[in-house]
């Protein structure tokens, strides 16, 4: 750990506090203002207020989720300092960055995502529609010792509404830009009072899209998503409960979503004539229209079953969580360079079609034994097991203008769309872990938390005998990855209104296989340092934090400084000629930063909030290109900021008005190790306004996103591959609560 980085961060704290001083100055406003509501969090697997928790956690309860209009993962990420996400491709692909620990395409997630107590095993599960959600928590810093595999950057904890003895139900309908319409609803309550409880929730959204395909004369980013969830709880006594959940999700949308910036275009404006500068420059700020002549299609089907059992015994609490998940994802599109051109050896030699297919299934089992809530010393021990299978195939084909044939486990010689490359493999993987933690009250004000976890993963890759032209068809490869992850946390609470904490921990993200033979293809394309086996990522982090409550509970201030060293930070590269998606590693990266967030209840009706985060990243070692040492690490915004206000007031005995505005800034961001180009800082404004009944029975809300119509790329990949983000969009929602 580089101590000079921590010293530099400490010096940044006064500067960061200046950012929130204008909000602090509001403390002289109305003495009749209500105090800020205490938000309960479970980030340490126990219920406590966010103020008490010795972690950097951004938490949203059910009312906050509804007020902020959080409908999917991207929405709460945008409200969290030092966290960003790009969503350029299909629903199963996302690029989360949390304090500089980043997610890569086809790689493991940088955070542990826990939904209703179940750890998600694949990054493909991450992006989803959020509805009927009770709480969301974004916990930063290594959390592997508590939450398990891939929690190098933190944990995201999502809890859906739990049915109780009280009946609950609502329906919501909406319409919006891009010919969007949606229907959502939930109903739950007692089946047998004080014994059986049930909940059924469903969401459907259909949208033609926002981005024009100028070749096809239609929208390029269709989005259709259907999710149904059921939950049944058996609770015969206070000492035992069984919680069974099932969820089915079906999605249709875009698949690839990229355009290429190095092509000459014919007078028709849509057909490539060769490589050149017509669509240039090669620049992360160059936003191109969609020119694909083939429909860009993506699909994802998910099925989840979970059974959670809780026993309270005289010696402790036992929790058993079992789950089964089945996922199938498909995508197809034009191949690089994504224009109206047909396959032609004279023109490109590889302008054609591309497909991608993923099939995954997994079984997980976790068992925990923890101390009773009234114990003087809080402790927990447990074990975790994961067994999962994954098949992946990537193909390219000849574009004859007759569409794309769906390929899964074998190529085709069909003259309509014959296969020109086929990379495919089966992966049989297993992982297990043992863990424990203990929390000591050293004094009335000081406590110490020690946690330790050991993870072990075994991976086996079986290359398809039909693979060509790269690799060894029929090859079998094996690898193992493991790491001991300790964590130490000191918490000092000088009063009920203040909390200071210091935490140190290590993180681990498993390695994996690239598709077989890709290192040879990469070398031929000029990419050095690519291997068929991706090394595991390890990190060491230290954090100093402060949380305080002031002005009689009307002002909350959180601040933290952190420093993290990462070994073998996983990174993504792309070879357009065969649509190869490659994971590589940056041997040494150092990350350091500071974040401050503040909430101020200015009056009974008006809330103000602001947050600011800085993440400094630096590549410390990169033998394949020593000139990159000292560069910024890719996919990391140098700073983020949020400023907003929310107003709610009665306008009659039966009606009240609601208004909210959010400003988000994402600082300059590089996308590759060479720092060849940066996307300029983004400034986005979202606004919501609505009318509600005073008894909470109904509401009508209108929202505008990207109010200033900022035009930008959601992602850029080295070589000139860009993916446009939508401009200004809007929607209107009507919600009716039955109880």
LOVOBA-263825 format. One record per residue (C-alpha): x, z, y; residue in one letter. Coordinates in steps of 0.001 Angstrom, whole numbers. Each point is the difference from the previous one (the first is absolute). Layout:
# residues N
((X Z Y) a) ...
***
This chain:
# residues 739
((0 0 0) x) ((1410 -999 3382) x) ((-153 3094 2223) x) ((715 -2025 3151) x) ((-3267 -1852 -554) x) ((-1927 3280 -32) x) ((1727 1130 3199) x) ((-914 -3302 1649) x) ((-3600 485 -1045) x) ((-146 3502 1438) x) ((1090 -1432 3330) x) ((-2927 -2440 -177) x) ((-2631 2747 -169) x) ((-146 700 3780) x) ((-426 -3712 656) x) ((-2804 -203 -2540) x) ((-1765 2989 1502) x) ((-86 -1813 3338) x) ((-2227 -2560 -1667) x) ((-2752 2554 -563) x) ((330 1946 3267) x) ((-2740 -1980 1782) x) ((-2375 1098 -2737) x) ((1194 3618 186) x) ((-752 -21 3710) x) ((-3676 -414 -815) x) ((-166 3707 -997) x) ((-1470 950 3395) x) ((-3213 -1907 -777) x) ((-3382 1480 -939) x) ((240 3534 -1335) x) ((-3118 -714 -2030) x) ((1782 -2425 -2320) x) ((-296 660 -3715) x) ((3065 781 -2100) x) ((1410 -2712 -2252) x) ((-1444 115 -3502) x) ((2331 1351 -2683) x) ((773 -2758 -2518) x) ((591 1178 -3570) x) ((2700 -1753 -2011) x) ((1097 146 -3634) x) ((3458 -1524 462) x) ((1590 2913 -1925) x) ((-2774 -91 -2647) x) ((-1683 2970 1636) x) ((-2548 167 2789) x) ((1426 998 3378) x) ((-321 -1115 3598) x) ((2197 -2802 1279) x) ((1502 2550 2418) x) ((1091 2264 -2866) x) ((1450 -2757 -2170) x) ((3845 -269 189) x) ((-160 -3774 -235) x) ((-351 -2935 2363) x) ((-3546 -1005 -885) x) ((-2515 -2166 1852) x) ((-3463 959 -1246) x) ((-3484 -1439 465) x) ((-3199 1757 -1059) x) ((-3301 -1812 -674) x) ((-1176 123 3626) x) ((3373 -1199 1316) x) ((-56 -2895 -2497) x) ((-3441 -1064 1185) x) ((876 408 3697) x) ((3203 -2047 -305) x) ((-1763 -2753 -1965) x) ((2404 311 -2939) x) ((-1158 -2557 -2576) x) ((3251 -814 -1807) x) ((3587 1206 -370) x) ((1290 -1998 2981) x) ((-2292 1948 2339) x) ((1409 3491 -566) x) ((3558 -1325 -239) x) ((-394 -1374 3550) x) ((-828 3540 1210) x) ((3037 1661 -1608) x) ((3358 177 1842) x) ((3059 -1509 -1703) x) ((-2201 -1760 -2564) x) ((-722 -3750 42) x) ((-1384 -2529 -2446) x) ((-40 -3801 -248) x) ((-2803 -1677 -1959) x) ((866 -3671 -181) x) ((-977 -1033 -3527) x) ((-2596 820 -2629) x) ((-1726 3356 -312) x) ((2569 1307 -2477) x) ((2964 -554 2337) x) ((951 2276 2879) x) ((3140 1066 1835) x) ((-155 3648 954) x) ((2819 1579 2008) x) ((17 3776 381) x) ((2874 1467 2026) x) ((2059 -3051 -965) x) ((-578 219 -3752) x) ((-1571 -3370 -728) x) ((-2136 -1724 -2592) x) ((998 -3355 -1445) x) ((-1997 -2812 -1546) x) ((-500 552 -3763) x) ((1900 3278 230) x) ((-891 3638 -318) x) ((-1777 1755 2851) x) ((2018 2207 2409) x) ((-2719 2667 -136) x) ((-1964 1794 -2675) x) ((-3651 -966 492) x) ((-2377 2591 -1433) x) ((-3742 -777 -140) x) ((-2242 2906 -1032) x) ((2981 1738 -1585) x) ((1207 -3048 -1970) x) ((3400 -1554 717) x) ((-303 -3797 329) x) ((2572 -1718 -2219) x) ((298 -3404 1735) x) ((386 -1264 3553) x) ((-2683 -2610 -849) x) ((-2553 2855 133) x) ((938 1074 3530) x) ((-2092 -2230 2271) x) ((-3706 644 -385) x) ((-3220 398 1904) x) ((-518 3633 1046) x) ((-3541 1354 5) x) ((-1702 3321 -686) x) ((3407 1657 506) x) ((222 3741 622) x) ((3628 213 1172) x) ((3256 -1928 393) x) ((3465 1563 327) x) ((3248 -1829 758) x) ((2894 2281 -957) x) ((3493 -1060 1086) x) ((3394 693 -1500) x) ((1001 75 -3698) x) ((-2870 1448 -2053) x) ((1184 -837 -3514) x) ((486 3648 -943) x) ((-3717 595 590) x) ((-1730 -3380 -359) x) ((2213 -1907 -2369) x) ((1242 -3515 -494) x) ((895 -2222 2963) x) ((-735 2674 2627) x) ((3290 -743 1806) x) ((-1726 -510 3354) x) ((-2903 2377 -418) x) ((-3491 186 -1467) x) ((-3414 -1345 958) x) ((-2853 2179 -1250) x) ((-3545 -1397 25) x) ((-3014 2046 -1075) x) ((-3424 -1558 -365) x) ((-3170 2021 522) x) ((-679 2524 -2762) x) ((-3656 504 -1017) x) ((-1430 3513 362) x) ((-3338 1793 -200) x) ((-896 -1526 3359) x) ((-1543 -3481 -81) x) ((1957 -2621 1894) x) ((-591 -3668 655) x) ((407 -2798 2515) x) ((-172 -3770 358) x) ((2030 -2095 2435) x) ((-304 -3681 855) x) ((2283 -2029 2221) x) ((773 -3431 1416) x) ((2982 -1360 1830) x) ((2426 -2715 961) x) ((999 -2555 -2614) x) ((-3579 -154 -1301) x) ((389 3482 -1423) x) ((-2735 2129 -1451) x) ((167 3246 -1976) x) ((-2227 2436 -1864) x) ((1087 3485 -956) x) ((-1721 3044 -1384) x) ((355 3249 -1900) x) ((-2321 2513 -1573) x) ((865 3280 -1685) x) ((-1073 3531 -751) x) ((-1104 2267 -2837) x) ((-1179 -1449 -3312) x) ((-476 3482 -1439) x) ((348 2556 2784) x) ((3127 2175 -171) x) ((1196 -1895 -3085) x) ((36 -3831 162) x) ((732 -2081 3115) x) ((152 -3760 495) x) ((1010 -2567 2606) x) ((-403 -3787 97) x) ((1670 -1990 2807) x) ((274 -3734 614) x) ((1455 -2336 2611) x) ((-295 -3767 441) x) ((1711 -2045 2693) x) ((21 -3780 416) x) ((1874 -1898 2729) x) ((807 -3697 399) x) ((3213 866 1842) x) ((1742 -15 3376) x) ((2810 -2588 -320) x) ((-726 -3751 165) x) ((1491 -2353 -2571) x) ((481 -3109 2147) x) ((469 -2216 -3073) x) ((-3141 996 -1863) x) ((-2208 807 2988) x) ((-947 3415 -1362) x) ((1124 3619 216) x) ((3223 836 -1835) x) ((-451 3727 -563) x) ((-3294 550 -1802) x) ((-695 3626 -971) x) ((-2577 1211 -2502) x) ((136 3476 -1507) x) ((-2397 1927 -2239) x) ((643 3581 -1109) x) ((-2240 2343 -1983) x) ((929 3628 -686) x) ((-1723 2572 -2175) x) ((768 3688 -324) x) ((-1415 2654 -2337) x) ((955 3681 194) x) ((-818 2672 -2579) x) ((524 3513 1359) x) ((-1594 2615 -2292) x) ((1838 2892 1711) x) ((2397 813 2825) x) ((2823 -5 -2571) x) ((-369 -3546 -1376) x) ((-847 -3487 1208) x) ((229 -3506 -1442) x) ((156 -2883 2475) x) ((-459 -3525 -1400) x) ((406 -3040 2242) x) ((-249 -3740 -516) x) ((665 -2746 2551) x) ((-375 -3768 -254) x) ((1361 -2301 2694) x) ((-55 -3788 299) x) ((1722 -1840 2834) x) ((275 -3660 1045) x) ((2117 -1062 2950) x) ((3218 -1687 949) x) ((2985 -278 -2313) x) ((3249 -942 1795) x) ((-713 -367 3707) x) ((3333 -1397 1251) x) ((1084 -2997 2070) x) ((3513 -1448 420) x) ((1766 -402 3348) x) ((2513 -2706 -912) x) ((-2065 -3149 -585) x) ((-536 -3269 1833) x) ((-3670 -993 264) x) ((-1613 -3458 -11) x) ((-2185 -1134 2949) x) ((-3067 1354 -1832) x) ((1371 3514 723) x) ((-415 1201 -3588) x) ((2268 -2009 -2330) x) ((3678 819 -491) x) ((2458 -2886 272) x) ((3165 1969 -740) x) ((1942 3018 1101) x) ((402 262 3761) x) ((-966 1819 3181) x) ((-3603 -1091 654) x) ((-1396 3327 -1174) x) ((3007 2023 1220) x) ((1679 2020 1240) x) ((1079 2201 -2919) x) ((-1226 3084 1786) x) ((-2070 3077 -888) x) ((-2097 -591 3146) x) ((-892 -3587 -916) x) ((-3648 91 -1151) x) ((-1041 -3145 -1879) x) ((-3471 -1318 -867) x) ((-908 -334 -3681) x) ((615 -3548 -1320) x) ((-483 425 -3777) x) ((-1738 -2872 -1763) x) ((-904 2292 -2934) x) ((-2301 3006 221) x) ((1985 3242 290) x) ((-1700 2242 -2571) x) ((523 3588 -1114) x) ((-1930 2214 -2412) x) ((337 3598 -1181) x) ((-2119 1845 -2577) x) ((497 3740 -547) x) ((-1569 2483 -2405) x) ((768 3742 150) x) ((-1078 2908 -2212) x) ((1023 3580 796) x) ((-748 3371 -1567) x) ((1130 3146 1814) x) ((-451 3425 -1645) x) ((481 3290 1850) x) ((155 3425 -1646) x) ((518 3322 1726) x) ((1455 2557 -2427) x) ((1340 3521 370) x) ((3603 -1243 85) x) ((-444 -3089 2214) x) ((-1782 -3270 753) x) ((277 -2906 -2421) x) ((-629 -3564 1164) x) ((6 -2981 -2351) x) ((-302 -3509 1474) x) ((-351 -3071 -2219) x) ((-466 -3548 1227) x) ((-145 -3586 -1221) x) ((382 -3010 2310) x) ((-274 -3717 -627) x) ((965 -2525 2720) x) ((57 -3775 88) x) ((1244 -1888 3064) x) ((201 -3736 571) x) ((1134 -2180 2880) x) ((575 -3692 625) x) ((787 -2215 2989) x) ((2000 -2894 1314) x) ((3675 365 -756) x) ((2679 141 2665) x) ((-93 -1553 2609) x) ((-3821 385 -55) x) ((-1216 -3226 1620) x) ((-2180 -3005 -854) x) ((2930 -1765 -1671) x) ((-194 -818 -3722) x) ((2806 570 -2474) x) ((2739 -2533 610) x) ((3581 121 -1204) x) ((970 -2229 2932) x) ((-1504 2412 2501) x) ((689 3509 -1264) x) ((250 -46 -3759) x) ((-2163 3104 -265) x) ((-2947 -331 2390) x) ((-2830 797 -2366) x) ((-2090 2963 -1132) x) ((756 3583 -986) x) ((-1767 2720 -1959) x) ((550 3675 -739) x) ((-1668 2126 -2671) x) ((291 3746 -666) x) ((-1665 1977 -2790) x) ((555 3753 -162) x) ((-1445 2880 -1988) x) ((1061 3629 63) x) ((-792 3403 -1464) x) ((1088 3173 1815) x) ((-210 3655 -947) x) ((954 2947 2174) x) ((-231 3704 -842) x) ((524 2761 2575) x) ((29 3783 -254) x) ((-19 1893 3302) x) ((-308 3579 1211) x) ((-3294 1528 1057) x) ((-781 -324 3708) x) ((337 3760 612) x) ((3477 282 -1565) x) ((2823 1337 2179) x) ((2272 -2778 -1228) x) ((-1486 -3490 -256) x) ((1447 -2087 -2852) x) ((-721 -3145 -1965) x) ((1435 -1785 -3045) x) ((-1084 -3257 -1584) x) ((706 -3213 -1882) x) ((-913 -3640 571) x) ((-75 -3042 -2281) x) ((-600 -3670 825) x) ((-162 -2963 -2358) x) ((-632 -3424 1509) x) ((246 -3659 -868) x) ((476 -2842 2459) x) ((-5 -3750 -436) x) ((1045 -2194 2916) x) ((303 -3759 309) x) ((1001 -2136 2987) x) ((-279 -3769 -194) x) ((327 -3149 2080) x) ((-1732 -3303 -653) x) ((-335 -3591 1155) x) ((-2560 -460 2776) x) ((-1994 -3115 -828) x) ((-2797 831 2421) x) ((-2326 981 -2857) x) ((195 3763 452) x) ((1842 2792 -1785) x) ((-372 917 -3687) x) ((-117 3733 -598) x) ((3011 1033 -2094) x) ((410 3389 -1595) x) ((2162 250 -3157) x) ((1103 -3595 -520) x) ((836 -3119 2056) x) ((-1956 -3247 -108) x) ((836 -3677 -430) x) ((-3396 -1092 1345) x) ((600 -3038 2218) x) ((-2350 1428 2625) x) ((2465 2832 798) x) ((2992 39 -2397) x) ((2275 3048 79) x) ((3501 -463 1451) x) ((1254 3600 -464) x) ((-1325 3019 -1888) x) ((1526 3499 199) x) ((-1800 2601 -2105) x) ((633 3279 -1779) x) ((-1715 2964 -1655) x) ((1094 3490 996) x) ((-606 3079 -2162) x) ((834 3097 2014) x) ((-310 3753 -319) x) ((796 2939 2256) x) ((-83 3761 -332) x) ((755 2925 2257) x) ((112 3786 22) x) ((-285 1979 3217) x) ((-443 3415 1516) x) ((-151 1830 3309) x) ((-55 3573 1257) x) ((-933 1350 3440) x) ((1438 3371 1084) x) ((-1181 2090 2950) x) ((3363 1326 1171) x) ((-1640 1859 2887) x) ((-3414 -19 1675) x) ((1199 -2923 2120) x) ((2581 -1794 -2160) x) ((-481 -1696 -3341) x) ((2095 -2193 -2289) x) ((-1247 -2822 -2220) x) ((2187 -1323 -2816) x) ((-1063 -3059 -2008) x) ((1698 -2050 -2692) x) ((-1015 -3076 -1963) x) ((1740 -2162 -2586) x) ((-1205 -3585 -490) x) ((996 -2403 -2763) x) ((-1150 -3634 -334) x) ((679 -2482 -2805) x) ((-654 -3705 535) x) ((-21 -2907 -2422) x) ((-260 -3641 1076) x) ((-948 -2739 -2468) x) ((513 -3464 1459) x) ((-2617 -2585 -911) x) ((1274 -2596 -2498) x) ((-1747 -2577 2226) x) ((2027 836 3128) x) ((1902 -2822 1729) x) ((2260 -1110 1667) x) ((1720 3322 740) x) ((989 2871 -2261) x) ((104 400 -3765) x) ((-3402 -635 -1606) x) ((-844 2757 -2484) x) ((2675 2398 1319) x) ((-534 3778 -225) x) ((1454 2428 2562) x) ((-185 3786 268) x) ((966 2517 2674) x) ((-503 3689 801) x) ((-202 1787 3334) x) ((-56 3736 686) x) ((489 2531 2779) x) ((-177 3750 631) x) ((-1862 562 3282) x) ((409 3401 1662) x) ((-1761 1147 3155) x) ((487 3106 2159) x) ((-2289 1019 2873) x) ((254 2929 2414) x) ((-3022 870 2124) x) ((-14 2468 2895) x) ((-3286 983 1672) x) ((680 2241 3004) x) ((-3753 89 708) x) ((-3275 -1478 -1232) x) ((463 -2762 2579) x) ((3531 -1162 -874) x) ((1794 -1363 -3035) x) ((3639 -1055 -283) x) ((1352 -1489 -3199) x) ((3207 -1428 -1425) x) ((-81 -2115 -3139) x) ((2592 -1796 -2099) x) ((-723 -2216 -2974) x) ((1039 -2941 -2118) x) ((-2077 -3026 -947) x) ((0 -2592 -2760) x) ((-1527 -3442 -450) x) ((402 -1640 -3389) x) ((1947 -3170 -474) x) ((-1485 -2977 -1840) x) ((652 -3536 -1220) x) ((-59 -3166 2040) x) ((-1257 -2939 -1980) x) ((2604 -1062 -2515) x) ((2647 -2458 1199) x) ((-924 364 3651) x) ((3554 1053 923) x) ((1298 -3445 -1014) x) ((-2749 -1767 1969) x) ((709 2222 3018) x) ((3708 -787 -124) x) ((-824 -3702 -35) x) ((-2171 495 3075) x) ((2800 1827 1842) x) ((-1322 3552 -477) x) ((2813 2321 -1059) x) ((-281 3462 -1494) x) ((-3157 -742 -2011) x) ((-125 1456 -3512) x) ((-2651 -142 -2707) x) ((-88 3816 -10) x) ((-964 1836 3193) x) ((1689 3392 357) x) ((-1965 3183 621) x) ((-338 1209 3580) x) ((1028 3559 907) x) ((-313 1877 3261) x) ((951 3320 1570) x) ((-1926 1264 3013) x) ((-36 2972 2343) x) ((-2758 789 2500) x) ((-563 2587 2713) x) ((-3556 405 1231) x) ((-2181 1969 2391) x) ((-3789 420 205) x) ((-1789 1878 2752) x) ((-3436 811 1346) x) ((-371 680 3727) x) ((-2561 322 2815) x) ((-2337 2205 -2042) x) ((-104 -2477 -2854) x) ((-663 -3086 2139) x) ((3503 -1479 -333) x) ((1922 -830 -3187) x) ((3624 -1141 9) x) ((2049 -1093 -3008) x) ((3615 -1150 156) x) ((2619 -849 -2622) x) ((3494 -1404 -255) x) ((1351 -1460 -3227) x) ((3055 -1630 -1504) x) ((78 -1913 -3289) x) ((2751 -1727 -1958) x) ((-1121 -2667 -2477) x) ((2029 -1501 -2831) x) ((-1029 -3422 -1331) x) ((-2925 -497 2343) x) ((-2126 -2666 -1649) x) ((-505 -3224 1937) x) ((-1788 -3343 -515) x) ((1210 -3613 118) x) ((-1784 -3294 -713) x) ((1069 -3392 -1397) x) ((-2624 -2553 1012) x) ((1168 -2757 -2375) x) ((-1353 1848 -3068) x) ((-2122 2602 1830) x) ((2329 2714 -1324) x) ((-589 3521 1335) x) ((3171 2057 -303) x) ((857 3656 427) x) ((3487 924 1167) x) ((1648 3207 1202) x) ((1739 1141 3167) x) ((2632 2468 -1274) x) ((-67 2468 2923) x) ((-2503 466 2822) x) ((-254 2912 2425) x) ((-3288 878 1679) x) ((-662 2511 2740) x) ((-2853 623 2331) x) ((-2339 2185 1936) x) ((-3775 176 300) x) ((-2394 1887 2217) x) ((-3774 66 -99) x) ((-2434 1882 2197) x) ((-3768 511 157) x) ((-1726 1485 3032) x) ((-3672 958 250) x) ((-341 -684 3700) x) ((-3692 861 241) x) ((-2812 665 -2411) x) ((-609 -3756 -115) x) ((3453 -1531 473) x) ((2985 20 -2378) x) ((3413 -1468 825) x) ((2711 -753 -2551) x) ((3454 -1542 -23) x) ((2872 -499 -2432) x) ((3488 -1409 245) x) ((2581 -730 -2683) x) ((3549 -1336 -55) x) ((1754 -1223 -3142) x) ((3653 -963 378) x) ((1257 -1964 -3006) x) ((3498 -1212 -749) x) ((1536 -1886 -2920) x) ((3131 1985 -931) x) ((1203 -2092 -2937) x) ((-761 -3540 -1169) x) ((2941 -1481 -1964) x) ((-1653 -3394 -507) x) ((47 -514 3786) x) ((2211 2520 1827) x) ((-1065 -1521 3332) x) ((-3437 1613 -531) x) ((1455 3516 180) x) ((-1329 1628 3164) x) ((-3144 -2148 52) x) ((-3507 1426 -50) x) ((-1601 279 -3416) x) ((-2870 -2483 -509) x) ((-3745 651 305) x) ((422 3032 2273) x) ((-1528 202 3475) x) ((2441 1750 2319) x) ((-2815 2055 1533) x) ((-3756 483 -197) x) ((-2453 1473 2479) x) ((-3684 854 37) x) ((-2112 1075 2964) x) ((-3754 454 -127) x) ((-3102 1739 1210) x) ((-3365 791 -1497) x) ((-3198 908 1853) x) ((-3301 1224 -1423) x) ((-2868 1343 2135) x) ((-3792 324 -12) x) ((-1918 -2521 2084) x) ((-3423 1410 -884) x) ((-1516 2635 -2246) x) ((122 -2397 -2941) x) ((2965 -2291 723) x) ((3694 264 631) x) ((2633 -2553 909) x) ((3356 -429 -1714) x) ((3047 -1872 1318) x) ((3580 -242 -1181) x) ((3083 -2017 983) x) ((3342 -212 -1839) x) ((3234 -1549 1225) x) ((2717 -698 -2575) x) ((3557 -1155 614) x) ((2380 -1167 -2721) x) ((3532 -494 1201) x) ((2348 -2877 -679) x) ((487 -649 -3715) x) ((2556 -1967 -2024) x) ((-960 -1561 -3340) x) ((3311 -688 -1708) x) ((3405 1559 -550) x) ((1711 -2503 2308) x) ((-2340 897 2898) x) ((-372 -3739 558) x) ((-3199 428 2030) x) ((-2238 2830 1160) x) ((-3693 110 664) x) ((-593 1240 3530) x) ((-1781 3297 560) x) ((-3768 -151 -573) x) ((-2594 1615 2227) x) ((-3451 200 -1595) x) ((-3206 1491 1416) x) ((-3106 896 -2019) x) ((-3279 1243 1476) x) ((-3222 1409 -1455) x) ((-3303 905 1658) x) ((-3249 1151 -1525) x) ((-3296 1846 266) x) ((-913 2786 -2436) x) ((-3042 2137 -635) x) ((568 3620 932) x) ((-1061 1170 -3466) x) ((2605 -2240 -1659) x) ((-2566 -2158 -1794) x) ((1175 -3399 1279) x) ((2602 -1759 2113) x) ((769 -3484 1343) x) ((3639 -738 773) x) ((1775 -3069 1327) x) ((3768 -489 -243) x) ((2585 -2439 1325) x) ((3435 -180 -1612) x) ((3038 -1496 1733) x) ((-1980 -12 3221) x) ((2711 -1826 1973) x) ((200 -2772 -2639) x) ((3685 535 -791) x) ((1351 -2955 -2032) x) ((2700 1019 -2487) x) ((1282 -334 -3561) x) ((-977 2737 -2403) x) ((3163 -759 -1991) x) ((3049 -2240 187) x) ((2357 -737 -2917) x) ((3598 -1168 418) x) ((319 -3775 45) x) ((-2989 -640 2248) x) ((-3066 1098 -1975) x) ((-2682 1392 2316) x) ((-3474 1463 -540) x) ((-2359 148 2971) x) ((-2115 3060 775) x) ((-3562 -385 1309) x) ((-677 191 3734) x) ((-2889 1839 1619) x) ((-2844 853 -2417) x) ((-3179 2063 197) x) ((-2705 1587 -2151) x) ((-3230 1992 311) x) ((-1136 2735 -2430) x) ((-3319 1770 -528) x) ((34 3187 -2101) x) ((-2969 2040 -1200) x) ((470 3454 -1578) x) ((-2803 1035 -2338) x) ((656 3752 -46) x) 
***
